Amino acid sequence: MDEEQPAARGCLSAALAGAEPQGLAATYSFEVPESGGPYSGAIRFVGTRVRVLGKPDPGDRFERIEGFDGLEPGSGRAAITTRALGINPGEWRVTAMSAERSAAPTSMRLPRRVISTATTFGQLAQGPAVRLAAWPTLVGMGAVVAVVFQALLAGRAGIDVAAVLVMSLIGCILGFVGGKAYYLVLHHKHPRQFLSAGACIQGFLLVALGVIAVGAAALGIPIGVLLDTTAPGVFLGMAVGRPGCWLTGCCAGRPTSSRWGMWSSDRRLATRRFPVQLLEAAAALVIGAVSLILVLTTQPSIAGVIFVGAVAAYTFSRQLLFPLRTESRTRIGRSVTMVFCGVVLAATVSLPILA
């Protein structure tokens, strides 16, 4: 064998060793040339289960082709991963070789390689630079940070902290559902993929903040004041949670050879990329810190203006970062959103702060 790639290890992997569906991840690593490019190519993975007793069935073999594009010269090591789910458990031999895509001079031809690996629980079968536990861990920590700051600032403003905590708990639960639903709609996924699909922060915030606003109105709590006291925690919590996306391989940045790039994955191709998730976390940290200072030191003439300004600033910063992401966005849509957010932000800044 040219390379041995053990299955996922750890307590969770051991506990789910026999769970269905079984799957495996096979990774082909290579070096991007120092000149020329941008480079493209494709790898054909052909897997066969070893030590098969009796007559083989379709679950004892798979074939996948994984393509890649836009690898910049000098970006260093790259790794393309294929994932095979629903296969028979056991040890596998995977042959990886170049697949014909085009005759262009920038189409990479890579040597044949044989990989030895084994199956594990399918959702845990991932390539390099993908740490699945990071997302729930950091997002959960971010939610705790958000709720703690909200409770402290709400108490300082004379709002019933117990009522706020109940509303926030309900908002987080329903917001999680909203984030999943938003992802399914945005990416045209079937509802059956609800549990395995990702989640979008936009959907979470829309639902969670909507629950808080409705709950505040029902309980007679000033909505604007509550939203202002909620804003710092929301963005400081996002600053904690967003790096989980970088570690897990979602919302990935475009491949780059820039020295500002960092080696990370989109769960399929690991290479040097723009760390847009970390940049967004930094923006959320600044917005959260500024909104916290404003809540602690000022009395807005219009309740809710700090919240509105923080949301506008965050949305504006996201639009600035979208060109660095692999996901496409229309230039007109980004421009319209940025102009709108700029106008809203300018209006909030121009308002008299003190009543």
VODO-607329 format. One record per residue (C-alpha): chain; x negated, y, z negated. Coordinates in nm, 3 decimals. Example, Ala and Ser with C-alpha at 12.3 -4.5 7.8 and 13.67 -1.06 7.14 Angstrom:
<site A,<-1.230,-0.450,-0.780>> <site A,<-1.367,-0.106,-0.714>> 
This chain:
<site A,<0.000,0.000,0.000>> <site A,<-0.121,0.352,0.077>> <site A,<0.058,0.505,-0.221>> <site A,<0.257,0.394,-0.526>> <site A,<0.536,0.623,-0.648>> <site A,<0.690,0.503,-0.976>> <site A,<1.060,0.556,-1.037>> <site A,<1.173,0.827,-1.279>> <site A,<1.065,0.765,-1.638>> <site A,<1.186,0.880,-1.978>> <site A,<1.457,0.804,-2.233>> <site A,<1.740,0.908,-2.000>> <site A,<1.599,0.699,-1.715>> <site A,<1.568,0.396,-1.942>> <site A,<1.924,0.439,-2.070>> <site A,<2.063,0.464,-1.715>> <site A,<1.832,0.207,-1.556>> <site A,<2.115,-0.021,-1.448>> <site A,<2.379,0.244,-1.381>> <site A,<2.537,0.287,-1.040>> <site A,<2.473,0.418,-0.786>> <site A,<2.114,0.305,-0.763>> <site A,<1.875,0.507,-0.551>> <site A,<1.516,0.599,-0.485>> <site A,<1.311,0.897,-0.377>> <site A,<1.014,0.855,-0.140>> <site A,<0.776,1.148,-0.085>> <site A,<0.531,1.212,0.198>> <site A,<0.263,1.470,0.106>> <site A,<0.040,1.653,0.354>> <site A,<-0.174,1.964,0.397>> <site A,<-0.057,2.253,0.616>> <site A,<-0.332,2.371,0.856>> <site A,<-0.515,2.694,0.777>> <site A,<-0.438,2.858,1.111>> <site A,<-0.173,2.855,1.382>> <site A,<0.192,2.787,1.302>> <site A,<0.449,2.836,1.166>> <site A,<0.462,2.459,1.159>> <site A,<0.752,2.219,1.199>> <site A,<0.785,1.844,1.212>> <site A,<0.979,1.541,1.096>> <site A,<0.910,1.224,0.903>> <site A,<1.096,0.897,0.959>> <site A,<1.133,0.693,0.640>> <site A,<1.212,0.323,0.679>> <site A,<1.268,0.135,0.352>> <site A,<1.302,-0.237,0.291>> <site A,<1.359,-0.413,-0.040>> <site A,<1.089,-0.662,-0.135>> <site A,<1.132,-1.003,-0.298>> <site A,<1.476,-1.050,-0.145>> <site A,<1.624,-1.391,-0.224>> <site A,<1.875,-1.532,0.019>> <site A,<2.024,-1.352,0.314>> <site A,<1.952,-0.975,0.325>> <site A,<2.247,-0.735,0.337>> <site A,<2.272,-0.369,0.451>> <site A,<2.182,-0.251,0.100>> <site A,<1.834,-0.398,0.143>> <site A,<1.727,-0.147,0.410>> <site A,<1.760,0.221,0.493>> <site A,<1.629,0.465,0.749>> <site A,<1.616,0.844,0.718>> <site A,<1.462,1.128,0.919>> <site A,<1.365,1.442,0.726>> <site A,<1.264,1.750,0.924>> <site A,<1.090,2.069,0.816>> <site A,<1.038,2.411,0.973>> <site A,<0.870,2.741,0.899>> <site A,<0.564,2.619,0.708>> <site A,<0.314,2.903,0.724>> <site A,<-0.056,2.835,0.789>> <site A,<-0.268,2.836,0.476>> <site A,<0.023,2.754,0.246>> <site A,<-0.159,2.445,0.120>> <site A,<0.000,2.120,0.015>> <site A,<0.357,2.034,0.113>> <site A,<0.571,1.732,0.033>> <site A,<0.885,1.612,0.211>> <site A,<1.117,1.381,0.015>> <site A,<1.398,1.155,0.125>> <site A,<1.658,1.017,-0.115>> <site A,<1.840,0.689,-0.051>> <site A,<2.151,0.629,-0.265>> <site A,<2.380,0.329,-0.293>> <site A,<2.108,0.077,-0.214>> <site A,<2.036,-0.252,-0.386>> <site A,<1.823,-0.225,-0.701>> <site A,<1.467,-0.351,-0.712>> <site A,<1.124,-0.283,-0.568>> <site A,<1.099,-0.122,-0.227>> <site A,<0.844,-0.074,0.048>> <site A,<0.891,0.251,0.241>> <site A,<0.706,0.321,0.566>> <site A,<0.676,0.690,0.654>> <site A,<0.566,0.810,0.998>> <site A,<0.601,1.112,1.225>> <site A,<0.923,1.135,1.422>> <site A,<0.941,1.309,1.759>> <site A,<1.117,1.647,1.745>> <site A,<0.946,1.861,2.008>> <site A,<0.627,1.889,2.209>> <site A,<0.549,2.236,2.074>> <site A,<0.188,2.288,1.965>> <site A,<0.308,2.381,1.616>> <site A,<0.492,2.050,1.571>> <site A,<0.285,1.851,1.325>> <site A,<0.187,1.490,1.394>> <site A,<0.113,1.316,1.066>> <site A,<-0.040,0.971,1.000>> <site A,<0.164,0.666,0.907>> <site A,<0.182,0.586,0.536>> <site A,<0.329,0.302,0.330>> <site A,<0.485,0.382,-0.007>> <site A,<0.566,0.141,-0.290>> <site A,<0.846,0.246,-0.526>> <site A,<1.148,0.118,-0.719>> <site A,<1.509,0.218,-0.770>> <site A,<1.658,0.409,-1.062>> <site A,<1.990,0.578,-1.135>> <site A,<2.059,0.771,-0.814>> <site A,<2.097,1.120,-0.961>> <site A,<1.755,1.088,-1.130>> <site A,<1.579,0.992,-0.806>> <site A,<1.412,1.320,-0.714>> <site A,<1.093,1.440,-0.550>> <site A,<0.809,1.646,-0.702>> <site A,<0.873,1.987,-0.862>> <site A,<1.235,1.895,-0.947>> <site A,<1.304,1.879,-1.321>> <site A,<1.675,1.807,-1.354>> <site A,<1.687,1.854,-1.731>> <site A,<1.562,2.212,-1.703>> <site A,<1.887,2.352,-1.561>> <site A,<2.131,2.239,-1.835>> <site A,<1.871,2.309,-2.104>> <site A,<1.789,2.666,-2.001>> <site A,<2.143,2.755,-1.895>> <site A,<2.270,2.625,-2.229>> <site A,<2.010,2.833,-2.412>> <site A,<2.111,3.134,-2.203>> <site A,<2.475,3.086,-2.299>> <site A,<2.378,3.078,-2.668>> <site A,<2.175,3.399,-2.626>> <site A,<2.470,3.568,-2.453>> <site A,<2.721,3.470,-2.721>> <site A,<2.491,3.568,-3.009>> <site A,<2.424,3.916,-2.868>> <site A,<2.793,3.960,-2.789>> <site A,<2.897,3.864,-3.143>> <site A,<2.640,4.093,-3.306>> <site A,<2.731,4.393,-3.090>> <site A,<3.105,4.326,-3.122>> <site A,<3.076,4.321,-3.500>> <site A,<2.879,4.646,-3.488>> <site A,<3.164,4.800,-3.283>> <site A,<3.425,4.687,-3.537>> <site A,<3.575,4.413,-3.319>> <site A,<3.699,4.084,-3.467>> <site A,<3.397,3.857,-3.416>> <site A,<3.590,3.532,-3.467>> <site A,<3.838,3.624,-3.193>> <site A,<3.552,3.719,-2.960>> <site A,<3.374,3.388,-3.020>> <site A,<3.690,3.189,-2.945>> <site A,<3.747,3.385,-2.623>> <site A,<3.383,3.339,-2.520>> <site A,<3.394,2.963,-2.584>> <site A,<3.706,2.927,-2.370>> <site A,<3.550,3.158,-2.111>> <site A,<3.232,2.948,-2.092>> <site A,<3.427,2.623,-2.048>> <site A,<3.656,2.764,-1.779>> <site A,<3.366,2.958,-1.628>> <site A,<3.174,2.633,-1.577>> <site A,<3.472,2.500,-1.381>> <site A,<3.489,2.827,-1.188>> <site A,<3.119,2.813,-1.102>> <site A,<3.158,2.459,-0.970>> <site A,<3.468,2.550,-0.767>> <site A,<3.294,2.857,-0.624>> <site A,<3.002,2.638,-0.512>> <site A,<3.234,2.386,-0.343>> <site A,<3.413,2.661,-0.150>> <site A,<3.095,2.850,-0.058>> <site A,<2.917,2.537,0.069>> <site A,<3.226,2.369,0.221>> <site A,<3.200,2.064,-0.007>> <site A,<3.477,1.812,-0.075>> <site A,<3.643,1.832,-0.420>> <site A,<3.528,1.474,-0.483>> <site A,<3.177,1.617,-0.518>> <site A,<3.280,1.839,-0.811>> <site A,<3.065,1.659,-1.072>> <site A,<2.754,1.618,-0.857>> <site A,<2.771,1.959,-0.686>> <site A,<2.588,2.269,-0.804>> <site A,<2.740,2.577,-0.963>> <site A,<2.735,2.946,-0.866>> <site A,<2.679,3.219,-1.122>> <site A,<2.931,3.440,-0.939>> <site A,<3.212,3.195,-1.002>> <site A,<3.113,3.149,-1.364>> <site A,<3.105,3.523,-1.433>> <site A,<3.433,3.594,-1.254>> <site A,<3.622,3.334,-1.455>> <site A,<3.446,3.380,-1.790>> <site A,<3.473,3.758,-1.789>> <site A,<3.831,3.734,-1.664>> <site A,<3.918,3.515,-1.963>> <site A,<3.755,3.764,-2.200>> <site A,<3.943,4.057,-2.041>> <site A,<4.278,3.878,-2.056>> <site A,<4.215,3.764,-2.412>> <site A,<4.119,4.115,-2.519>> <site A,<4.437,4.259,-2.368>> <site A,<4.649,3.994,-2.541>> <site A,<4.487,4.059,-2.881>> <site A,<4.487,4.436,-2.852>> <site A,<4.106,4.462,-2.837>> <site A,<3.977,4.758,-2.631>> <site A,<3.870,4.587,-2.307>> <site A,<3.615,4.849,-2.205>> <site A,<3.442,4.845,-2.545>> <site A,<3.433,4.465,-2.548>> <site A,<3.287,4.449,-2.196>> <site A,<3.018,4.702,-2.288>> <site A,<2.918,4.495,-2.591>> <site A,<2.921,4.181,-2.373>> <site A,<2.696,4.316,-2.095>> <site A,<2.355,4.295,-2.273>> <site A,<2.408,3.932,-2.374>> <site A,<2.527,3.829,-2.027>> <site A,<2.213,3.955,-1.853>> <site A,<1.967,3.856,-2.126>> <site A,<2.124,3.510,-2.114>> <site A,<2.082,3.502,-1.737>> <site A,<1.715,3.592,-1.780>> <site A,<1.680,3.276,-1.990>> <site A,<1.891,3.051,-1.767>> <site A,<1.781,3.153,-1.419>> <site A,<1.433,2.990,-1.441>> <site A,<1.622,2.662,-1.472>> <site A,<1.722,2.704,-1.108>> <site A,<1.356,2.741,-1.011>> <site A,<1.258,2.428,-1.204>> <site A,<1.552,2.229,-1.067>> <site A,<1.516,2.327,-0.701>> <site A,<1.835,2.524,-0.637>> <site A,<1.864,2.874,-0.482>> <site A,<1.513,2.818,-0.343>> <site A,<1.297,3.085,-0.183>> <site A,<1.159,3.074,0.171>> <site A,<0.825,2.901,0.236>> <site A,<0.534,3.143,0.235>> <site A,<0.155,3.153,0.230>> <site A,<0.155,3.470,0.020>> <site A,<-0.051,3.466,-0.297>> <site A,<0.270,3.568,-0.476>> <site A,<0.428,3.237,-0.373>> <site A,<0.459,2.946,-0.615>> <site A,<0.473,2.573,-0.545>> <site A,<0.835,2.468,-0.584>> <site A,<1.104,2.263,-0.413>> <site A,<1.451,2.291,-0.265>> <site A,<1.499,1.925,-0.370>> <site A,<1.380,1.811,-0.028>> <site A,<1.071,2.009,0.077>> <site A,<0.816,2.112,-0.185>> <site A,<0.577,2.385,-0.073>> <site A,<0.461,2.733,-0.164>> <site A,<0.775,2.950,-0.182>> <site A,<0.888,3.296,-0.287>> <site A,<0.996,3.251,-0.654>> <site A,<1.327,3.436,-0.603>> <site A,<1.487,3.270,-0.905>> <site A,<1.213,3.408,-1.132>> <site A,<1.237,3.752,-0.971>> <site A,<1.612,3.749,-1.033>> <site A,<1.550,3.649,-1.393>> <site A,<1.313,3.945,-1.431>> <site A,<1.577,4.180,-1.287>> <site A,<1.838,4.040,-1.529>> <site A,<1.595,4.090,-1.818>> <site A,<1.543,4.458,-1.730>> <site A,<1.917,4.517,-1.683>> <site A,<1.996,4.339,-2.009>> <site A,<1.735,4.538,-2.202>> <site A,<1.852,4.873,-2.060>> <site A,<2.218,4.795,-2.130>> <site A,<2.128,4.688,-2.485>> <site A,<1.950,5.019,-2.547>> <site A,<2.249,5.211,-2.411>> <site A,<2.496,5.017,-2.628>> <site A,<2.285,5.078,-2.940>> <site A,<2.203,5.444,-2.881>> <site A,<2.496,5.600,-2.692>> <site A,<2.871,5.639,-2.704>> <site A,<3.000,5.638,-2.344>> <site A,<3.271,5.886,-2.260>> <site A,<3.445,5.607,-2.063>> <site A,<3.451,5.264,-2.225>> <site A,<3.328,4.993,-1.991>> <site A,<3.092,5.215,-1.791>> <site A,<2.780,5.035,-1.921>> <site A,<2.923,4.701,-1.811>> <site A,<3.018,4.833,-1.466>> <site A,<2.675,4.989,-1.417>> <site A,<2.496,4.670,-1.524>> <site A,<2.700,4.456,-1.284>> <site A,<2.637,4.700,-0.999>> <site A,<2.262,4.703,-1.069>> <site A,<2.246,4.324,-1.081>> <site A,<2.446,4.280,-0.760>> <site A,<2.223,4.536,-0.585>> <site A,<1.908,4.353,-0.696>> <site A,<2.047,4.018,-0.574>> <site A,<2.107,4.165,-0.230>> <site A,<1.747,4.286,-0.220>> <site A,<1.626,3.933,-0.293>> <site A,<1.852,3.745,-0.050>> <site A,<1.614,3.783,0.250>> <site A,<1.355,3.588,0.049>> <site A,<1.593,3.290,0.003>> <site A,<1.639,2.996,0.236>> <site A,<2.015,3.059,0.245>> <site A,<2.120,3.289,0.528>> <site A,<2.314,3.608,0.463>> <site A,<2.448,3.853,0.721>> <site A,<2.259,4.181,0.736>> <site A,<2.584,4.378,0.768>> <site A,<2.738,4.209,0.464>> <site A,<2.428,4.277,0.256>> <site A,<2.413,4.639,0.365>> <site A,<2.779,4.702,0.284>> <site A,<2.742,4.540,-0.058>> <site A,<2.427,4.739,-0.137>> <site A,<2.588,5.069,-0.035>> <site A,<2.894,4.996,-0.247>> <site A,<2.684,4.895,-0.549>> <site A,<2.460,5.199,-0.501>> <site A,<2.762,5.431,-0.504>> <site A,<2.905,5.263,-0.816>> <site A,<2.569,5.276,-0.993>> <site A,<2.517,5.642,-0.903>> <site A,<2.866,5.723,-1.031>> <site A,<2.806,5.552,-1.365>> <site A,<2.471,5.723,-1.412>> <site A,<2.621,6.066,-1.333>> <site A,<2.894,6.031,-1.595>> <site A,<2.837,6.213,-1.922>> <site A,<2.708,5.954,-2.169>> <site A,<2.822,6.107,-2.495>> <site A,<3.188,6.165,-2.565>> 
